[in-house]
Structures are given as structure tokens and as C-alpha cells.
């Protein structure tokens, strides 16, 4: 008997002469629906169960992910289950499982409760919803079809019935509360609703679910474990077009293979069985690596992220094969001609990291991001630049407009890293970063100060990603090895319209106090004392403009320029003379796109002899500048010019940078 409370029925599910096992302790409330199989439908997470929830449109019905019961049971159970939203990615994924149907029952919420089991005896629940309880569902047609496929085979009643029939079940992942259900997975995961069910299906083609490791040298010889399903009878394993150097059958769900030699690229690992070849997916990708560099993060999913492009310059004399990868996206394979430039993107909707660039020739990669009507560019870094201790000059989640200030941590090594991020006056933050992975941390709102110190048990690449009003900026952390007694910034500007702040930050990573002099032609030098392990900043008076800025110190320091232009923010690290070069490059020049107000190439000569510098760009008239020893100049190309790369050549080593004004934002990046 059920107790009626208004229009909601609350009680145990029942049927004639129930067994103790059939009367399960259910948490579901029931709502009357005269058209439903039992006259009632459910309430608890019911919109998610039936596809009428707010997130139903996020379900990727165009992609079917073959999986196993064991894999589904391995997912961690969520801490909370939202009533009208989905837990991603499981509840936005359509899965296909081959298993054996062993029990079924008509529940009082009118669902068909199906228990499926794998060869190892593990079970999970799949449920076919009642179409009458699924009005307005995005998946209504498939729910109706599934019900139509089941009913001719079996008659479900209020008591569990047993059977043993091979099935192929396709449905959407769903986490249910644990309340004594028959056949439930330990994490409560189900397929709910079922979108298709086949009885006694034909043998399925192999499916590759994971490749471990998923990368190895282009020379080949990497031992790879291939996990998946339906591997019995495997006749071939290929890495893209190239056969594996060898493979061994372990079980229906595992193969071991040796990677062949291949050009630098990302390929699909294909398994062939008598039933055919495995279909391609993100899960089967393997990257043949070369020279590797990294970006922390890619984002074309967050609000305001308009463009996120990876630019590549091939400064060598041979064709370069390049592959760009990130978790959750298909790898991008490119060729870059000698002395040429190209760019690529993963496309809208992708977010995550790290981004890895592999090439068989020395290429320089940069990431150019448009966030709302602002612009930022950052060069990729490689594993040799990783450090166990590195620094960022300043942290700010207190000043007006500073919305986000995140410290990103990338581990390019083979061992997990424990990282501590500390800041004077704040509690340290600790993160564990798996080999090849990326994460980020942040201090609480209201925190401001410096320096930020990143200490790790393994060398890591750290960067700071800042959102200031509607602008975005990223700067890499630096190690003590990059500190210098003399370093330079190309230009200083507290005179032009919109230039609200221009501060030179000084960080002393050493154990001895440093006396630092910051000088600029035409301005009175500013002197600061920076204690060991401390940070400070200086600036010149309002109205000051020019360059170069020279930072001279009694101890090696890390200097940077932090600039506020209108309501945007940019930081660039100072460079020492050791970074000067007779040949350097900038990836892209743009004085043509809407919003590109200025694009200037600045040239700084840290030496004593005059330098003659030629700045060239394919299709444009080369710009020639004479830069005296210790001096600075800048050039640009005509309005309407766009393209890359920009080639800077000089008869004396110079430090070149690109300073861009995009709408009301400013960005500077050193040439490489």
C-alpha cells in the first residue's frame, strides 16, 4: 500500500507476492501518470534520466563510445548529484556495451530495469525509460525504439526474471543514488536512458579504449599496452599507415605492441580482427615525438575567448613535420616549409592543457590569444627550461579589475611532481602534477604581493595567467639561473594616452641584498634596495617615455615590466645581453585586421658598437634601422600589412621585441 501525499506517491515498489530481493529500498518518489506502464513515473533526477534536463543538449549523440562494464565501474562517484544538470563527461556521453543480460524487471516508475554482466561477473544497471514518462525528451524517438526492441523478446513484470542473452546496449551514462538496487555498480553508474538494444548481436569490431603510453620517439621501439574490447583473433596492429614492429595478444581486452619508426605525427592505432578494423577515436591516438615544446593551456570554450592559435616558425633549411596535441582533442599534423610560418587551432569548444608541440626540425612556437577585444602572445617553452624553483614577480587578486590570477604548473618529466606555491603573507598552496600533465592553483580573493615562489620535487614549467577586466595576459615563471646583473626592457611609456601604469618589478632570488639602479635616457635613474628573496618595484614620473630601460644590480635579479593600458594588463620579462642575437624572429605581423592599431618591432642594442638591423617580411619592403650602442629604435610596416614570419637580422647582436596595440589593449613579446 502506498501513502498518497498530494499528487506525489511515496512508498515501496511492490508487485504480487514479492520476494525479499524484489522489494528494494528505493529513494524515488512517484508521480501519477495514467499513460505510463505502472500508472506512475519517477521524480528523483527524473529530468536527467529521461533527457528533459537543462543539459540534455550537451549530450553528444553523434559519437558512440564503446566501453566495458569494468571501465564504467571504475569512474569515481560524484560528490553531489545535481537534480536538473549532468555530471560531465559521463552523463554527456553515449556509451555502447557488449555484455550478457541476466535479469530484468518493470519498476514502479515504469522503467525497465535491466541487469547486464561481463565475463568476469561484474554487473551494472541499464534502464529503458517509459516513453509516456519522457514527454519532451530530446531522446524520445530512441527511447520508443528501445522499448520496441525489448518488448518482442521479453515481458517485464514487477518481479525480477532471469535470462542469459548476449546484448549490445547503447545509452547515456547516468549516476544514480545507491539504495540497494539489484545489479548496481559500486559507483552507481548506469546507462539511463537506453537508446538502443540488440539481442544476440554479431561479433563487434575491435575498439581501442586507451593506449599506454600514448607517445614515444619517432625512431620507434616504444612498448605500448593497448586496452579495449573484442581483440580476440587480432591479425594486425598498425600505427597509422605503418605496421607495429610487433604485437602480442594478451586477452580480449589487451594487446601489447612495439611502435615502429615513423615521421613526427599523431596517428590512430588500429587493430584488425576477423570482424574488421577498429574505428578511430581520440582514445586510440599515439604521438611520434621529436623536439618537444609546451604551452600551459588552450581555451576556445570560455566566454570571451575569440581566437586561440598556435603559430609555428621553421627557421631551418629543411621541411619540418610538426604535430600539436592536447588532452581531449585530435592531434593536428602539419608540415612547415623552411623559413616559413603557419598556424593552427583545435577549434571552438576545446579547453584544457597542456598543449604539446613536437617537431623533427627546430621550430619556434607561439600562442596568440584574442580575449574579447584584447590580444596576448606567449612563446612555447621546453623541458630544459623547467626548474625545481622558479619565480613570478607579483600576484594580485585584490586590485580593481583583477578577476583571475592563476599559477599554472606543467610537468614535462616522467615522474610525478609535488609542487608548493608560496607568497609572503599567504598560506602556501600544494599540488600534485602527474608526469606529462598540467594543473593550476590560485590564492584567495583579496591576496596581493610578491614574489611568488614555485618549489617542486621535479622540474616544472610554471606560468601566470591573469584576467584584468576584459583582458588576458600570460607570463612564464623564471628560475634564478635567468637572473642577471644587467638586463633590459625595450620601451617605457607613462605619457601616451591610456598608459595608466608602467612599473619595473625587481625580484632578488639570491641570499644577499641587491642594490638596483633602473635607468632610462632623459630621466633620473631610480635606485632600489631589494632584500634577499624579496621583491620590489619602481617607476618613472608621469609623462616619461622612451627606451631602453636598463636594470643594473649588484646581485643578479629577475626584472619584469608590468603595464596597464586603459583597462588591460601586460607583463614582459626583462632580457639580458646574453639573449641578444644577430638573427631572430617574430611569428606574425598584423597591421591590417580590425582593431590592430599599432604593430611595432622594437630593436635594442646592448653592445657598444653600432648595429645595422634589417627587419623583413615576405611581400613587404624591408625596414632598415641603425641602432647605436646602448640605444633603442623601432620600425613598422605599412598599414594593411599582414603575414609572417618577421625576420630580424643585424650585424651586431640585438634584442628585438614586438609591441602591439589591439583595440584598447597592449601586448609585448620578445623575438626568438
Secondary structure, DSSP 8 states (H G I E B T S, - for coil): --EEETTEEES----TT--TTTS------EEE-TTSTTSEEE-TTHHHHHT-STTGGGS-TT-EEEE-HHHHHHS---S---SSS--TTGGG-EEEEEEEEEEEEE-TTS-EEEEEE-TTS-EEEEEE--GGG-TT-TTHHHHHHHHHHHHTT----SS-EEEEEEEEEEEEEEE---SS-TT--TT-EEEEEEEEEEES------EEEEEES-EEETT---EEEEEEE--TT--EEEETTEE-SEEEEEETTEEEEE-----SEEEEEEEEETTEE----GGGEEEEE-EEEEES-EESSSTTEEEEEEEEEE-SSS-EEEEEEETTS--EEEEE-TT-EEEE---TT-EES-EEEEESS-EEEEEEEEETTEEEEEE-B-GGG-EEEEEES-EESSSTTEEEEEEEEE--SSS-EEEEEEETTS--EEEEE-TT-EEEE---TT-EES-EEEEEEEEEEEEEEEEETTEEEEEE-B-GGG-EEEEEES-EESSSTTEEEEEEEEE--SSS-EEEEEEETTS--EEEEE-TT-EEEE---TT-EES-EEEEEEEEEEEEEEEEETTEEEEEE-B-GGG-EEEEEES-EESSSTTEEEEEEEEE--SSS-EEEEEEETTS--EEEEE-TT-EEEE---TT-EES-EEEEEEEEEEEEEEEEETTEEEEEE--
